[in-house]
Amino acid sequence: MPDLDVSRETWGRLELYDSMLRKWNPAINLVSRTTLDDIWARHFLDSAQLFMLAPNAARLWADLGAGGGFPGLVIAILAQELRPGLSVTLVESDQRKCTFLREVARQTGTPVTVLTQRAEDLPPLHADIVSARALAPLRDLLHLAERHLTPAGTALFLKGANHDAELSDALETFRFTFQKRASQTDPQAVILSIGDLARE
């Protein structure tokens, strides 16, 4: 994990998650089959790098479109040891994926809330952090973030090579501050850290 000193127990939880993902993936398609050979970099490390960017005061992290649990379930596993005051909520509309997420949480002993709903249909979550990975264009993500973030909250989005065009498009609808950080797992990707979100 990037610059994270975690215990053997936390590594064990991540390794159990890995083995369950490989077992369930043929039936549910949690991640692309072509990424399984590089699962630690493509999924676990890619998710863990967001954990480093969480404001210390954050108490609720909401991961939208959680899918197979990246980044949200990795965040929850890390938080159990490193940030026990941080609660994590996973939002996923696919019932089968939610069953997987709950089973990994149960078997790894990870406290997490899994909501089987679309993010746009949920009442506001009042989260300090909202994250998403491979869910939607940035402008659509900001509509969801606006709904679920506290006024002082931070959105953390993993974005690919097209991020500059997505930023330009989003700035036609929203005002926000942002920081762009290079991804540790993809030279073309960035992590966008977005705050002070308001409608233009």
C-alpha positions, -999 to +999 in steps of 0.1 A: +000+000+000+013+035-009+032+049+021+009+030+045+023+010+073-004-016+080-005-046+103-005-082+093-042-084+102-050-056+076-029-074+050-048-106+058-082-088+052-070-075+019-057-109+008-091-125+018-109-098-002-086-106-032-094-143-030-131-137-027-131-113-056-114-140-078-139-166-067-170-144-073-158-125-104-168-151-131-204-151-120-209-114-113-182-096-133-170-074-104-139-062-123-127-067-159-112-102-163-082-088-181-072-069-149-071-099-126-034-106-133-025-071-121-052-069-094-031-053-067-019-024-087-051-019-109-076-021-080-061-023-045-033+002-048-055+024-071-080+026-043-056+029-014-040+060-028-072+079-021-070+070+015-040+093+019-060+123+007-088+121+032-090+152+055-082+142+091-115+156+103-136+134+080-161+112+098-182+098+069-169+086+035-195+077+009-184+057-022-209+060-050-213+032-076-192+010-054-192-020-078-167-046-066-157-023-037-131-001-053-122+023-038-148+022-009-143-013+006-105-009+005-109+024+022-131+007+049-105-020+055-077+005+059-098+028+081-105+000+105-069+001+116-056+036+106-087+058+110-112+040+133-133+072+136-141+071+099-173+054+088-177+042+052-209+038+032-210+020-001-237+029-025-244+003-053-276-004-072-268-039-083-281-064-057-256-091-066-227-068-061-241-056-028-243-093-017-207-096-025-197-065-007-216-075+024-201-110+024-165-096+021-173-072+049-186-100+071-157-124+064-131-097+069-148-082+100-149-048+083-176-024+096-192-008+065-228+002+054-239-011+021-269+006+005-286-011-025-299+020-043-289+045-070-270+075-055-295+099-071-324+083-053-309+083-018-317+111+007-286+133+012-259+114+031-241+145+045-208+128+038-174+145+045-159+127+015-176+114-016-156+091-040-163+074-073-143+053-097-153+046-134-189+057-126-198+087-148-185+119-164-173+145-139-203+168-144-227+140-135-205+130-105-207+166-093-245+165-094-243+135-070-215+150-049-236+182-045-264+161-032-244+140-007-215+161+005-215+184+035-209+221+026-173+218+036-169+183+021-144+169-004-150+149-035-122+124-046-126+111-081-102+088-101-102+101-137-084+089-168-067+106-198-098+127-207-098+145-173-091+180-187-120+179-210-143+167-182-131+195-160-139+221-187-173+206-192-181+205-155-170+242-150-199+252-173-223+240-146-204+242-113-180+264-095-153+245-074-117+244-064-097+214-073-063+198-070-050+174-096-026+146-084-009+121-106-021+085-102+004+061-088-010+033-109-017+049-143+005+075-160-025+090-178-048+091-148-052+116-120-070+120-088-092+151-086-097+165-052-127+189-054-140+213-028-161+245-024-187+230-047-215+252-058-238+255-089-227+281-114 
